[in-house]
Structures are given as C-alpha cells and as structure tokens.
Amino acid sequence: MPESAVPAERTVVVVGGGFRGTSVLERLVANLEEFRPSGGRLRLVSVDEYPPGPGRIWRTDQSADLLMNTPASAFTVWPDASVSSEGPKAAGPSLWEWLRRVADALAARETADGGTPDAGLPTDGTGRPVLGRALAADLARRPVLAASVRAATADTCTPRVLLGHYLTWCHETVTGSLPRGVRHDWWRDRVTDVERTGGRYRLTLAGGAAPLLADAVVLCTGWSTPARAHRAAGDHEKPAGPGKPVRRLRGDNASDQDLSAARPGADVVVEGLGLSFFDVTTLLTAGRGGRFVPDDTAPYGLRYEPSGREPVLHATSRQGVPYWCRPGTDVPDGAGRHRFLTGALRGRPRPGRFDGLGPAIARDTLGDYYTHLATVDPDAFAFPLTGLLDALASLPPDSDAWREAVADAVPDPDLRLDLDGDAALAARDWTDQAGFEAAIRGRLLLDLAETAKGAASSLKVAHRSFGKARKLLFGAVQDGGLTAESWFGEYADFVDLAFRLNNGPPPVRLRELLALHDAGVVRFLGPRATPGERPGSGGHPWWSSAAVPGTGVRSDLVIEARVPAPSLHAGTDPLLRALSGRGLAESFHLDSADGPVPTAAPRADPLTGLLHEPTGAQDPDGPGPRLYALGVLMRDTRVSSLAAPAPNTDAVALRESDRTARSVLAGIWDGRPDDVVPLSPGTAAGHRTTTSEVRA
C-alpha cells in the first residue's frame, strides 16, 4: 500500500444536531473501538441549520425568559451505570451537576485577579473548562442568566438557553476529544433528499453545496419546521360565511414564530394552553418589556406592570384550561406500585385493546390517592381505609356504586379525587365569561396550593401515579401493541390527560398567568372557541365558545401555540417526502377491523431504529448502506420517544442511542469492500471540521 493511501474512510451522517444527534455522536465514539478494523477511519457529519448540541429548539440565542419544564436534575446526555445498554458508560455531568460547576467557575472568576475569558473548572477526566468563551460572554451580556446559574437547585426549571449551553458543552466535549482516525464535520444546512447510489446514500443539501455521500444515515430530525412562508407571515383562512379572513400563525417553536404580527393592544386569539402557550405569552409580555413585580397583596405574590406593547391574548383550547404544574421531585410515588395495571398487562395479546387497561390505571391512581390522603389527613375518612380499598378492587372505578362508596368513606366532597376536573369545567354550560374565568382562576390557585404542599399533596401523588402508568405501558403498546381503534381512541385520550397532569409549566408560570389576567392582558375564551360572524363586527371574525354563550372577541389574528409533529405520510417536510417517494421508508401501520391504518412514523426495527424499506432492497444482515431514525419522528412506534433522559433512571433515550450506534458501527465495516483511497481529511466552506490525527 502506498504511503499516501489508507483503508477507505467510512462516513456516518447524523441529520439533526440537537440532543438526539449529540447523543448518537457520543455513542458512536464510545463504541467505536469494538467494531472498527485496524486502520479503519471514520468521518462523522452533523447536518443542521443551527449549531450542533442545542440545535434549533434549545439554541443559545433565544430569549432568556423562556424556561424548561423539566427540573435541572432530570436531564443528562451521558449514559451512567443505570443505563442497561451494551456500550461503555460515560462519566459526564448531568445538567444540574454542570450548572453547579458553572456556578463554582463564576465564583472563582469573581475572586481571581485577571482571569482569562475561558477560565473555568474542568470536568472529570476531560480537562475542558465548563466556562468557555461563548458561555462566559453570554453570562456577561445577560446577567439574568448568570443569576439563574447561581440560584439553580436540583428542582429548578432553568432558562432554555442554559440547557442549550449544556448541550453545546456536551457536543464539544465529544467532538473535541475524538480518537485517532476519526473526524467530525458540521454542515450548517438542511437535508432535503436522500437516494441510494453506488452502495451508499447521496444526501442533497438545501443550500446548494455538493451532495454528501454516506455509508449510514441517522435521522434525528426532531419536531417539524413549518414552511418558511408560514413561519414568516402566516396564512389566511376564511371564517364560515362571508367576511374578512383570519390570519393564522402556524404552530412552531415560539422563538421561530413571527410574533410581530401581534400588534400592541390588538385582540389576538391563542389556540392551545399547553407549554407553547406559556412560551408565546412570555415573549409577548415580559419579552416586550413588561415586568412581574413581587406583590404580597396578591395570593400568588405577583403583579404585572405592562409596557404598553402587549397585545390582549384570548386563550382557548379543547378543554379551555391551562395544563397543571408538573409534580415536583419531592412528590412521592404511590404506595400501590401499580399492581392493578401490572396484573392487567400479564398475558395480554398483541395487538390488543386499551379498554381493559384504562380501568386498571384508574384503580391504581385512586388507590394511591386515598392511601396517601389517609396518611396526611386521616380525619378525612368516616371509616378505615381498608374498606374503601376493598371496594376499589371489586367495583368499576367509573360506576355509580364506586362513587357511592367514596361518598360514604370521605364525607367532604372537596377531598374526593376528580382526576379530570378540567373536562367537567369544559362540559359545563356557563352563563357568562366572568363565571368561566373565575372558575379557571380558582383552578390555577388550587394548583399552586397543591404544588406548594410538595410531598403532602395527595392530588399531586395521584397525578404522578397516573403519569407513571404511561412508562409501564411502553412495552405493551409500542410497535403495534394496540389496535388502531385503541391507539387513536382511548389510548390517545389517556396520553392527553397524562400530559395535562404531568407535563405542565413550573409554578412561576401560573403565578405570572394570574397576574396577566389581573392586568387584562390574558383572557380565557372558553373551550374550543371558533371564528364566525356577528352583527356589528364589520365583517371581522368573531371568536366565541359554545360553552360560554353571549361573549367572545373580534380578532383577525390567531396564533397556534403548539409545535407540529413530523409525519412520514401527511407532513410537508421535503426530506420525509423524499424518503417515502424514493421507497426508502414506508409508514408504520396499525391493525384495525377495517384493515391497516398508517401512523406518522416510519416502519423500523424496534431495537435499533433501522428503517425497513418497502422495496425490499435492505438486507438487515448484509452489507450496504443503512438508514436509521430516532426521536420524535418515531413517537407512533416508540412511545417513549418524548421522555427526557434523567440520570440514574435507565433512560430509554440513552439506551436507544447506544443500540443505534452499535448497529451503525457493525454495519459500516461488516462485509464491506476494504477499498483504498488517498489520505485527505479536507474541509469545505460552510462547515466546521474537528479532525483528530489520522494514521494508516
């Protein structure tokens, strides 16, 4: 072999540079030496329009006012000893551990004389400072971020920007210490097409650069990005009958929506009352110069001082009620350990129906609630708890007989569990908007009071119990474990309620919402408000809820407060359309009484995420290029795809990354021709290269 030649370099392209893309890179590097042959070289390529690590959603240039809804102690990139994967573990810090090191580094810099811009404390075994130049500059430019670092606790929901800086640090830690024979490139671009060519994949880039050639491609594309025209200006739709059109800002990450369309003082409808609603509201209030001021006279402790630049936001959703606060980390698990659900899952057929699982989840949740209530408030019961638990085991939890048993056992109706009281609010016929809004305020105040109780809140114990049932269901319902009727019906309703009870904002957001309502900046329209006509509105759309008659608002602008999910068969993403059109991916189908029903996800190997091609060209055990998918795109098959990777929990996301990385590495060298090419690491305009020493 000539000195100027080495064994052919293998190329793995990771499409998407956010958490999933970073996790896959980390696992590819960690598992490399087990699979590569002597002299084997590897090129890793990240393709993302935004810097890899944070990617688009967690990028570090967004508003410091936007918060995570996950506690700092519940997120990590590094697989610890709890992760049941074959690959080696990584001793990296969680977000909370990293924040403490950044705080220590800030304190050290403040006491040091003439500290350098990149001074900071090194991480275990890497020697990399946690307080690099970019982070130090951002903390100096935005003191609120530095204050957030210093004040952070394990339970803190930090600014999203700080998670972005953590992910940047994780990505740079991986790519800054690559083993010999490995290089990493970042292409600031977007993949719009993938096709097979000569035993490899050719990836077309939106920016017009030369296509990339890859031996394996891993799709970590995350949430969908709407078409640029929608992101920039919205589109229009006609209300029922003649009249002026509604301008609609399509759902997206709030930082990417053109909120300038919401003019100061204008009445604007916001559809959705989940996490995106709080982001939109924050950007249109505090983000426009308004201030939340401590006020001891308010039961929630805040007063809002408007800047005069805010619109008036009229909120609506299916329930018309905001999400509940996420239960704190101090809320205990239920004592029943989901015994009813565990029993219902034994011997269950696949695909099966959800109707037998729903009552089991309800029994577990009710049992955990009343068991905890008996501990914190034993006087709530007219007779010993055991009698009520016996009734729970024998009576259907949605029956009149069960409700009578509860009424006999717990005389105070305010202490009886109504898990979905929001649905009851939405179903009521209200006489006026004032009554509806008063009920919403009461619910928000109840939520804050229960959240403040922490471990003493039986209601939050019930919420946590109901949400944790979802994790027990993962193995039973994913990869076609449910019929289509159940998946899109009862199971979808269960997931919706689990999210509303467990995936809401930090408590400060509810306090701010109450202050905004006091200031007249936010109003609650009622459930399922729609545009129509009203005499005297000048042809402008009039938004109202059928549940709250006689009220409403004239508005030409509606903001969708939600992030669109990707879909292989129904979305507008050009890459997903190309994969389907070229026969490289097909939709995963669920069985139904009327035949197969497509889902949004592609069909893939349940363990590795290797896509199954409908053409049959892919031999999962033979040589050839391989295409994988991870994350949000797979949510209709891997129902755990949205779960945050918490330390010491055997995080599913980290297990998935490890299995995919090992499959990639096994495939790119196993059975492939060992051709020889000239040694040339190379760089190109528009991308960053991190290259380790290359040896033949």
SULUR-V690885 format. One record per run of one state. SS is the DSSP state (h for helix, s for strand, l for the rest). FROM is the first residue (numbers start at 1). TO is the last residue. Records with the same first field share a line. If there is no record, write none. Layout:
BEGIN
SS = FROM-TO + FROM-TO
END
This chain:
BEGIN
l = 1-4 + 8-8 + 16-18 + 36-40 + 48-66 + 68-71 + 75-94 + 112-121 + 123-128 + 130-132 + 142-142 + 152-158 + 176-181 + 188-190 + 198-199 + 206-211 + 215-215 + 220-227 + 234-234 + 238-245 + 250-253 + 257-258 + 262-266 + 272-274 + 285-285 + 289-290 + 295-301 + 306-311 + 318-338 + 346-351 + 353-354 + 377-377 + 381-384 + 395-399 + 410-412 + 416-420 + 428-429 + 431-432 + 457-457 + 478-481 + 483-483 + 488-489 + 503-506 + 519-521 + 528-529 + 533-541 + 545-547 + 549-552 + 555-556 + 561-573 + 582-586 + 591-596 + 603-603 + 605-609 + 612-625 + 630-630 + 635-651 + 670-675 + 679-686 + 692-696
s = 5-7 + 9-15 + 41-47 + 67-67 + 122-122 + 129-129 + 159-159 + 182-187 + 191-197 + 200-205 + 212-214 + 216-219 + 235-237 + 246-249 + 267-271 + 291-294 + 302-305 + 312-317 + 352-352 + 430-430 + 482-482 + 522-527 + 530-532 + 542-544 + 548-548 + 553-554 + 557-560 + 587-590 + 597-602 + 604-604 + 610-611 + 626-629 + 676-678 + 687-691
h = 19-35 + 72-74 + 95-111 + 133-141 + 143-151 + 160-175 + 228-233 + 254-256 + 259-261 + 275-284 + 286-288 + 339-345 + 355-376 + 378-380 + 385-394 + 400-409 + 413-415 + 421-427 + 433-456 + 458-477 + 484-487 + 490-502 + 507-518 + 574-581 + 631-634 + 652-669
END
